[in-house]
Amino acid sequence: MFEKILYPTDFSDVSKKALDYIKQLKEGGAKEVVVLHVIDEREIESIHRASAYVSYKKEVDKIIEENAKEQTRLIEAELNASGFDVKTRIEKGIPFTDILRVEEEEAVSVIVIGLMERATSKKCSWVPFRKRLYENAKGRFSL
């Protein structure tokens, strides 16, 4: 049914719940997972504006990228242990746009993304984000 899954993650607890759901899809014939983390360029710009030192900006970028690589390695290992073929992608851009772009590039069967149980002030934008993603996704979408 869903052979190739796109799993966009921000490494939050909500995303981890979606990972548990993906593992259950293995029993239904899922074979491959594309793990996608988009480093939001708007958040990076906000951090850069707060810093007056160029060397600090480069160091922040490096830390963010290394953290993303480490987190995706852990997810990849977990999914490999569950029997999935895994491809990881770390992109720098705007999550909504890049998730839809990667959906097409990878020709996935379904996008699996966590659903917020309750919105916090920091994550309120995720509610309309998920709605827009659902409305614009080419394939199936699971929350």
HUTADA-V834846 format. One record per pair of residues at least 24 apart in sequence whose ideal C-beta (glycine too) atoms are under 6 Angstrom apart, sorted by the first residue. I is the first residue (numbers start at 1). J is the second residue. D is the distance in whole Angstrom. If there is no record, write none. Layout:
# HUTADA-V834846
I/J/D
I/J/D
This chain:
# HUTADA-V834846
1/28/5
1/29/6
2/30/5
2/109/4
2/110/4
3/31/5
3/109/5
4/32/5
4/108/5
4/109/5
5/30/6
5/33/5
5/110/6
5/112/6
6/34/5
6/103/6
6/108/4
6/111/5
7/33/5
7/35/5
7/112/5
8/36/5
8/99/5
8/113/6
9/37/6
11/71/5
14/114/3
14/116/6
15/114/5
17/114/5
18/112/5
18/113/6
18/114/4
22/112/5
23/82/5
26/82/6
26/83/6
32/85/4
33/79/5
33/84/5
33/86/5
34/87/5
34/106/5
35/72/6
35/75/5
35/88/5
36/89/5
36/102/5
37/68/5
37/72/6
37/90/5
38/91/5
38/93/6
38/95/4
38/98/5
39/64/6
39/92/5
40/95/6
41/92/6
41/93/6
96/129/6
100/136/6
103/138/6
110/140/4
110/142/6
111/137/6
111/141/5
112/142/5
115/143/4
